[in-house]
Amino acid sequence: MSHLDLSTARVRPATADDAAALADLAAVTFPLACPPGASPDAIAEHVATQLSPDRFRAWATSAAHALLLVEAPAAGAQPLGYALLALGVPDDADVADVVGHGESLELSKIYVHPDAQGTGVAAELVRAALDAASVLAPGRTLWLGTNGLNARAQAFYRKHGFAVVGERTYVVGGERHSDVVMVHGT
């Protein structure tokens, strides 16, 4: 992606037909959010197993998920970013201790292509995710986990109403990493 014209960027629900393009985008964006010490093999395993086209297809068709993508027609057919909301009971005890043991909503993924970072696309995507959260799970706690060393991501989320409430361990390809848990509207 060279010079991007984002004047026509829009966020829309993803469909199963978007799965391959979203998996390609995940392969570009996920490694950028990993801590500096994460091994390339562990990252590649995580991308292959957790961010496959089949996973994106399942999320796009699930009633317990909202999968959004942002695109700019002038940038071609490829998505510039995506977000995934997942409704459920936290299966991590550390997360459950800080967000509650009942059903909550996780902002599981939100990534923007590096060429679109700093353009306002990520802010538009998080606003759309917050709107989708109010439809998918009104009144439920909205939380996310992000790497504890990723100060840039944490600042972005704070700017959009999230606050750090705890920590968790996140496994990437068998490697354990420390995340912060952030809750919206606290």
Buried (B, 14 or more C-beta within 10 A) or exposed (E): EEEBEBEEBEBEEBEBEBBEBBBBBBBBBBBBBBBEEBEEEBBBBBBEEBBBBEBBBBBBEEEEBBBBBBBBEEBEEBBBBBBBBBBEEBEBEBBBBBBBEEEBBBBBBBBBBEBBBEBEBBEBBBEBBBEBBEEBBEEBBBBBBBBBBBEEBBEBBEEBBBBBBBBBEBEBBEBEBEBBBBBBEE
